[in-house]
Amino acid sequence: MFFSGIFSGEPRYIRRARAFLQEARMAMLEHSMAAEHYHASAAMYAERARRLEEEIAHWEARKKGAVLMDPLQDAGKYIAPNRIESVPAAAAAGAAPTVGIVRAA
């Protein structure tokens, strides 16, 4: 068995080429995973920069006296209220009155 690995009929450079191919495939996989991570990080920081720019622009506009919508305080005016759905009759028949199921819009 030991000798069949050494004298398999494949030249040494083919065995080395197979090992290099496996190593290259692993490096490709590792680098593609790292690229996905860095792409996600870049998108996150771009969103963060956008939000900070909006916050600074809002503060500067207020400082100059312009009236703008405060994104944190006035956001509730434009969000649809939660919908309350009644509980099915089969579930409500047994016990005391229940509160409806609340689902976010």
C-alpha positions in Angstrom: 0.0 0.0 0.0 2.8 2.4 0.9 4.5 1.7 -2.4 1.3 2.2 -4.4 1.1 5.8 -3.3 4.7 6.5 -4.3 4.7 4.5 -7.5 1.2 5.3 -8.7 2.1 6.1 -12.2 1.3 9.8 -11.8 4.3 12.1 -12.2 5.4 14.0 -9.2 4.6 17.4 -10.9 1.0 16.2 -11.4 0.6 15.3 -7.7 2.1 18.7 -6.8 -0.2 20.4 -9.3 -3.2 18.7 -7.7 -2.1 19.9 -4.2 -1.6 23.5 -5.6 -5.0 23.4 -7.2 -6.6 22.4 -3.9 -4.7 25.2 -2.1 -5.8 27.7 -4.7 -9.4 26.7 -4.4 -9.3 27.1 -0.6 -7.7 30.5 -1.0 -10.4 31.5 -3.5 -13.1 30.4 -1.0 -11.5 32.3 1.9 -11.1 35.5 -0.2 -14.6 35.4 -1.5 -15.9 35.0 2.1 -13.8 38.0 3.1 -15.0 40.0 0.2 -18.6 39.4 1.2 -17.8 40.5 4.8 -16.1 43.7 3.6 -18.9 44.5 1.2 -21.5 44.2 4.0 -19.3 46.4 6.2 -18.9 49.0 3.5 -22.7 49.1 3.0 -23.3 49.5 6.7 -20.8 52.4 7.0 -22.3 54.1 4.0 -25.7 53.9 5.6 -24.3 55.2 8.9 -22.6 58.1 7.1 -25.8 59.0 5.3 -27.7 59.1 8.6 -25.1 61.2 10.3 -25.1 63.6 7.4 -28.8 64.0 7.6 -28.6 64.6 11.3 -25.9 67.3 10.9 -27.9 68.9 8.1 -31.0 69.0 10.2 -29.2 70.5 13.1 -27.6 73.2 10.9 -30.9 74.0 9.3 -32.5 74.4 12.8 -29.6 76.6 13.8 -30.3 78.9 10.9 -34.0 79.1 11.8 -35.5 76.9 9.1 -38.4 74.6 10.1 -37.8 71.0 9.2 -39.4 67.8 10.3 -37.4 66.3 13.1 -36.8 62.7 11.9 -37.0 61.3 15.4 -39.9 63.2 17.0 -42.2 63.5 14.0 -41.7 60.0 12.6 -44.6 58.7 14.5 -47.0 60.9 12.5 -46.3 59.1 9.3 -46.2 55.5 10.5 -49.4 53.5 10.2 -50.8 52.5 13.5 -50.7 48.8 14.6 -53.6 46.8 13.4 -55.6 44.9 16.0 -57.2 41.7 14.8 -59.8 39.8 16.7 -59.2 36.4 18.1 -60.9 33.6 16.3 -64.2 32.5 18.0 -62.9 29.0 18.7 -60.0 30.3 20.7 -62.1 32.9 22.6 -65.0 30.5 23.5 -63.3 28.9 26.4 -61.9 31.5 28.8 -62.1 35.1 29.9 -62.1 37.9 27.4 -58.8 38.3 25.6 -57.0 41.2 24.0 -56.7 41.1 20.2 -53.6 40.1 18.4 -51.4 43.0 17.5 -49.5 42.9 14.2 -47.0 45.6 13.2 -47.8 47.3 9.9 
